[in-house]
Amino acid sequence: MSELRYNLISGEWIIVATERAKRPKDFIKAKKEQQSLPEYKETCPFCPGNEIQTPVETFRLGDSRAWKVRSVYNKFGAVSNEDKKERHIHGLYNSMNGFGMHEVIIEHPRHNNCIALMSYEDVENILKVYKSRYLAIQEIKGIECIVIFKNHGPAAGTSLEHPHSQLIATPVVPPQVRGRLERAAGFFDFNGKCAFCTMLESELKEKTRIVLETDNFVAFMPYASFVPFTTWIFPRRHSPSFGEINNEEISDLAKNLKTTLSKLYYGLDNPDFNYSIRSIPVGEKGTDYSHWYLSVIPRLSQPAGFELGSGMFINTVLPEEAAKFLRDIK
C-alpha cells in the first residue's frame, strides 16, 4: 500500500507510491549515442582563451595564465547590482527594482569535465570560491539571501555544457526559505533542539537512508523525499550559515560531494540534477535553530497534474531502497 510521509524540514506531506514503486535501476535511462565533448570548444565563452567573451570577472583562483576557477557576472542576470533596492506599492500591487547579484562560477578550465569525474582538489577549489563569493556578497548593503546552485543537464535547466555553477543574491528572503526557518524556529521553541541536528542524529542511528559518511558530513536520503534519489548532505557540526564553513570542512565536503555525485553518475548513468546550498538569510547569523546543508535533486521524473494542482509530490521509489542502491555503488 502507498504511504504518506511528513517532511520535518519543509513541513510538507509526500506520497510514497509503493503500489507503483520502481526499483532504483529502473531509473537508468537507455544510453544514446552521443558525440563526446571536446576538452576545448572554440565557441564556448567559458573555455580558456575566451575570457574576453565573458562579462566582468569578480574572482579568480589561479593566475592570469592558468586559472582553476573563475567567477563572472551573468551576462543575462536575473537581477543586477546596477539597480537600486527600491520598493513600489500601488494599491494591492507590490514590486521592487531588480536589485541583486547574479554570478556564474566557472568550475574548471576543461570543457568536458564534471564534478563527478573531477579530483578532490578540483572540487575543493570550487567550494573555496563558493565561500569567497558568499562572504563578499553578504557584505553588500541590501542583500538578504544568497543561493548557490548548480544545474547539470538539459532537464535541470542548463544551457551551456561547460561545467559551471551560479549564485543569485536577492534583496528579499524567498517564501520557501522563510517558511523553513519559521518551522525550524517553532521546533526549537518547543523542543529546545535544532530540527536539522535532531534529524541527522536520527538518520545516523537508523542508518537505512545513509548514503555516505565522512568526517564532517553525512549524505542521506530524506525520510520524506520529494522525488526519487533526493539526497541531502548535512554538516555534522551545527552551523546556520554556509559562510562559517572552515578549511577542514571544505576539504571533507569536497570528498563527500564528489563521491555522492560519482555514485549518481555511475549508478544512474549520469542523470540530470540540480543542487543548491540552503543557508540562513544574511542578517540572521548565529541562530541555534537553523542549519545549512546541500540538497541534490536528480531530475528523474516530472511533476504531473496532481503535483501541480496540490503541491504534494508522489515519489515512486522508497528512499531506503534508493539509499542502499547508492551505498552499493563503488
N, C-alpha and C positions, 0 to 999 in steps of 0.2 A: 504494500500500500504506500501511497505518497505520504510525505511528511512535511509539515510546516515548521520552519526553524526561525528563531528570532536572532537578529544580529545585534549584539550588545552595543557595538560602537556606533552603528548607523541608526539604530532604533527602528529598523525595517524588518518585515517578515519576508521570507523567501520560501518557495515551494521546491522541495527535492522530489522530483517526479520519478520515484522508483519503479512505477508501473511501466514507464518507457525509458528507464535508465539505460545509458550507454556505457560500455566498457571504455576505459581510457584509450585503448588502442584504436577504438572506432573513430577517434578524432584525428587520426593521422590521415591527411589528405593524400590522394594518389599523386605521385610525383609527375610533374610535367617537364618536358624537355625545355630547359631554359638556357639561354646563352649565358655563359659565365661572365660575371662582371670583371672589367679590367682593373688593375691596380691604380691606373690613372686614366682620367677621362678629360679630354681637351675642353669639352664644353661645360664641365662641372665647375661652378664658381667656388666650391669648397676644396678642390684639389690644389696641392702645392703648385705655385707658379701662377695661379689665377686669383691671387689675393685681391688684386685691383678690382675684381668683379663683385666683391662683397662690400657692404656698407662699412661704416666706421668700426674699427676693431676696438673692443673695450678691454680685452685681456688676452695675453698670450703666455703659454707655458712653453719655454724653449726660446731659442734666439731667432734672429731675422733670417738665418739661412736654413734652420731645421727646427720648425716648430713641432710641438707634440699635441697641443690642444689650443684652439682659438675660440674666443667669444666675440661675436659681432652683433650689431643691431640687426634686427629682422627687416629685410627690405620691404616687406609688406606687413608691418607690425599691426597687431590688433589694437594696440594702444601706443602712445608716443610720449616721450619725455618733453617734447616741444609744446605740448598742450599744458594748460594750467588746470589745477584742481578747482573747478567751479561747479556748483550745483545750480540747477534751474528748475523751479517748481511753477507749473502752470495749472492751477486747479487740482485735478486728480493726477496730473502727469508730472513725473519726477525724472530728471535727466542730469547727466554730468558730462563735462568735456571728456574726450578720450585720453585723459592723462594716465601715464603709467610707463612701464618699461617692458619691452619685448626683445629678447636676445636669442640668438642661435649659438649653441655651443658645438663647435665642430670637433668631434671626438677623436679623430685620428687622421693623419695625412693620407692613408691608403683608402682608395675609393671603395674597394670590395671587402672591407673589414666589417666586423660587428662585435659587440661586447662578448657574445658567447664564445667567440674564437680569439679574442684578444688575450694578451698576457695579463697577469695580475697587476703588473706595474702600469700597463696602459689604462686599465680600469681605475686604478688608484689615481692616476693623473686626471681623469675625467672628474672624479669625486672631489679632488682638490680644487678644481676650477669651479665646480658647483658651489663649494663652500665660500670660495673667494668672492664670487659674484653675489652670493646670498648676503654675505656680511656687508659688502659695499652698497648694495641696493637698499638694504634695510635702513641705511642712514639717510636716504633721500626723504626729505620732508614731504608728507602727504601719502607715502606708500603705506598701505595697511596689510597687504597679504602678498606673499611670494610663493608661486607654484613652479617647481621644476618638474619637467615631464619629458617623456620620450615616446614618439610614435614609430613603431617598427612594422613596415609592410603596408601595402595599399589599404587593407581592411582597417588598419589602425589610423589611417589618415595621413600617412607620409607622402610627400610629393617629390622628394629628392632622395636618390639612392644612397648618397654618401652618408656615412654614419654621423648622426647629429642628434642633439637634444635641444630643448627650448626652455626658456624661463620667461614667465609673464608675471609682472608685479602690478597690482591694481590698487586704486585708492579706496576701495570698499572691501569688506570681508564677504565672500560669496555665501549665500544661504546654506549650502551644504556644509561648508566649513563651520559656520556659526552654529548650525544645528547640532553637529557632532560635539562641539565644545560645550554647548549647553547641557547635552546629555551626560557628558563626562563630568561636568561640574556637579550635576544633580547626583550622580553616582557617588562622587566623593563626599558630598554633603551628607548623604545617607549612610555610607559605609566607612567613611574616613580613609578610603583607599583609592588609588588610581585605577580606573577601569581597564586601562591598557596593561598595566603591570599585573593586575589580577587575572586578566585573560591569558597573558603569557605564562604565568605561574600554573594555571590550569592546563594549558596545552602541553607544557613540559612534563607535567605529572601524568597526563593521559597518554601522550606520545603518538596516538593514532593518526594525527594530522600533521605531524612534524615532517618537513621535507629535508632540512639541513640545519645542523647546529655548528656554529663556530664560536670562538672565544667570546666575542662581544655581541653577536647577532644570532637570531633564530628565524629561519624561514618556515612558514607553516601555512596550511590551507584553513581559512576561517571556517568555523562550525556552520555558519550560515553564509556560504559563498554565493554571490550573485550569479556568477557564470562559471562554467567548468574551468578548473585549474587556476582560479584566483589564488594568488599567493601573496602573503604579507611578510615583510622582513622587519622584525622588531629589534631595536637595540635592547640589550639586557639591562643596561643602566637607565634609570628613569631620567628622561631628558625631554622637555617640551619643545625645544627649538632645534632644527637641523643645524643651525649656526653654532651650536655648542659641541658638535662632534669634534673629537680630538684626533691627533695623527694616528694613534694606535687603532682607533675605531675606524678611521678611513681605510687603513690597510686591511683590516678584517672585513669591513663591508665590501671592499673590492673583491675579496676572495669569495664571500657569500653570494654576492650578486652575480658575479661571473659564473660561478658553479651552478647556481639556480637557473640562470638563463641558458647555460650549456645543457642542462638536463631537459629543458623545454626544447631546445634546438635539436638535440639528438633523439629525444623521446617522441616528439610530435612533428618531426621533420620541419624545423624552422618555422613555427607558426607566427602569424602577425600578432603583435601585442602592444599594449600601452603600459608604461609605468609612470608613476608620479610619486613625489615626495610630499607627504602630508605633514605639515608643520604648523605650529601655533601662529596666529597673526603677529605681526611685528611688534605691536605695542603691549603684548601680553606675555612677556617672558617670565620664566621662573615660577610657573604655576606647579602646584602639587598634583593637579588633576589631569593634565594633558601629557601626551607622549608622542613624539614624532615617529613616523615609520614610512617605509617604502612599499607601495602597493603595485603588484604586477597583475594586469588583466589581459589574458590571452583572448584574441578575437576569434573564437571558435564557433560562435553562434551569433545570430542576430535577434534583437528584440522583435517580437511579433505583436499582434493586436492586443493580447491580454496584458503584456508588459507595458505597452504604450498607453493602454486605457486605464490601468490600475496602479502602475508604478511598482508592482510586485513582480519579481523575477522568478522564472522557472529554471532550475538547474537540473540537467538530465544526467549528471554523474555525481555519485557520492563523494564528498570531499575526502573521506577516509580512503577510498579506493584510488582517487587521484593522487593523494599524498604518497601512498605506498608505491604507485607506479613510478613516480618521480624519484623516490628514495632508491629504488632498484636500478635506476639508470646510472651507470658508472661512466 
